[in-house]
Amino acid sequence: MHIIARRAAVGFGSPVLSSLCTSRLTGSRRLFTMAELSPEQVVFNKPKVELHVHLDGAIRVQTILDVAKRRGIRLQADTAEAMTRNIILEEPATLTSFLGKFAEYMHVVAGDREAIKRIAYEFVEDKAKEGVIYVEVRYSPHFLANAKVDPIPWDQEEGDLTPDEVVHLVNEGLGEGERAFNIKARSILCCMRHMPSWSMDIVELCKKYRHEGVVAIDLAGDESLNCEANPEHRSAYEEAVRSGVHRTVHAGEVGPASAVKEAVEVLKAERVGHGYRTLEDQALYKKLLDQNMHFEVCPISSKLTGACDPDFSKHPVVTFRKDKANYSLNTDDPLIFNSNLHLDYNMAYKYMGFTEEEFKRLNIRSAESCFLPEKEKKELLHKLYEAYGMIQRTAF
Ligand SMILES: O=c1[nH]cnc2c1ncn2[C@H]1C[C@H](O)[C@@H](CO)O1
């Protein structure tokens, strides 16, 4: 049996089926940890590329519980189900309230070397189970550190784990995961909108670790509070351009189209994280279509953060698809949305009329837009063409 098919069969043969994805969409209160789908609900069981997923939004609930126990950290919830209930968003909320969810658990893993390496390793395993063959995972090294970070996040005591060492540990965990699960994983380091003083560190870490798996810089955080890039973010992105570090920016998720314009024109973003509100400025949208700009679309995320209309048939990706735009489908923060990549594809299939052909096309666009060096990108594309039964260089 093909390896991807075999993994899916193992991962989705569970008697606990259909889970929260169904409950969230139908209104039922049934709750399971980490949504799983039955084989019939897996609508694109072929190799996939994922470009927008946060490591700290993709931790296993059980890992949080295990680490808390080992470290003697008391949690309000001590079972996976109770912890899941505390962490996940079940109904559409706001980006600000969604971001508040990280405080439920980040103090458990931050500052802990073993935990950080473990979450990176397990992340790769989870992606392999979803049929992802190439993933770019992002995180803020400062949010996982407890030394050389000001302020020290999550009310931690000062320790000796620096952002620099966090990157090293994540690289190790991802590397071990790659070897164990036979997929490719690279990382993107996030500047945070509300912490401009961290941004120069980020670009320097991108440069330092560019040959150990770090492929790009990102700007994440609450665009609804602050959608114009601070001069320190701008300096970091200027340095990224100067030193050849790839760039993506969260923009137009809840912020206006002008934030997307700034991301592309000032910060020189090569891809846009979300970018839904680009559609509010048709001239900008047309320009970005002409430039073949890549939009990192996260369907379930955009519903639960309140970024988009909860009616998926009105989702901006429906327009992106009609216009043959360059975009990917991504999970964003599967822990908090209690989702997985199959579920995002399922929503696109079920509520937006996506077809197998479109899933293939968007994955090829994703591979073309990834931040791998050209040679590795070609190899990735070749794998997809083969898996999709396509002759190489087929034009879409
Ligand atoms: O969807 C998002 N929009 C903006 N910021 C986000 C989103 N998901 C996660 N983040 C933030 C919270 C994480 O701690 C941080 C780094 O991964 O990025």
Ligand as a Chemical Component Dictionary entry (heavy atoms), coordinates in Angstrom:
data_LIG
# 
_chem_comp.id                   LIG 
_chem_comp.type                 NON-POLYMER 
_chem_comp.pdbx_formal_charge   0 
_chem_comp.three_letter_code    LIG 
# 
loop_
_chem_comp_atom.comp_id 
_chem_comp_atom.atom_id 
_chem_comp_atom.alt_atom_id 
_chem_comp_atom.type_symbol 
_chem_comp_atom.charge 
_chem_comp_atom.model_Cartn_x 
_chem_comp_atom.model_Cartn_y 
_chem_comp_atom.model_Cartn_z 
_chem_comp_atom.pdbx_ordinal 
LIG O1  O1  O 0 -4.104 33.650 12.799 1  
LIG C1  C1  C 0 -3.241 34.281 13.415 2  
LIG N1  N1  N 0 -3.099 35.617 13.227 3  
LIG C2  C2  C 0 -2.176 36.350 13.871 4  
LIG N2  N2  N 0 -1.338 35.837 14.772 5  
LIG C3  C3  C 0 -1.450 34.513 15.032 6  
LIG C4  C4  C 0 -2.358 33.702 14.380 7  
LIG N3  N3  N 0 -2.223 32.437 14.838 8  
LIG C5  C5  C 0 -1.240 32.480 15.761 9  
LIG N4  N4  N 0 -0.772 33.732 15.875 10 
LIG C6  C6  C 0 0.254  34.217 16.787 11 
LIG C7  C7  C 0 0.163  33.591 18.159 12 
LIG C8  C8  C 0 1.387  32.753 18.268 13 
LIG O2  O2  O 0 1.885  32.682 19.577 14 
LIG C9  C9  C 0 2.345  33.478 17.366 15 
LIG C10 C10 C 0 3.553  32.723 16.912 16 
LIG O3  O3  O 0 3.235  31.466 16.432 17 
LIG O4  O4  O 0 1.529  33.874 16.279 18 
# 
loop_
_chem_comp_bond.comp_id 
_chem_comp_bond.atom_id_1 
_chem_comp_bond.atom_id_2 
_chem_comp_bond.value_order 
_chem_comp_bond.pdbx_ordinal 
LIG O1  C1  DOUB 1  
LIG C1  N1  SING 2  
LIG C1  C4  SING 3  
LIG N1  C2  SING 4  
LIG C2  N2  DOUB 5  
LIG N2  C3  SING 6  
LIG C3  C4  DOUB 7  
LIG C3  N4  SING 8  
LIG C4  N3  SING 9  
LIG N3  C5  DOUB 10 
LIG C5  N4  SING 11 
LIG N4  C6  SING 12 
LIG C6  C7  SING 13 
LIG C6  O4  SING 14 
LIG C7  C8  SING 15 
LIG C8  O2  SING 16 
LIG C8  C9  SING 17 
LIG C9  C10 SING 18 
LIG C9  O4  SING 19 
LIG C10 O3  SING 20 
# 
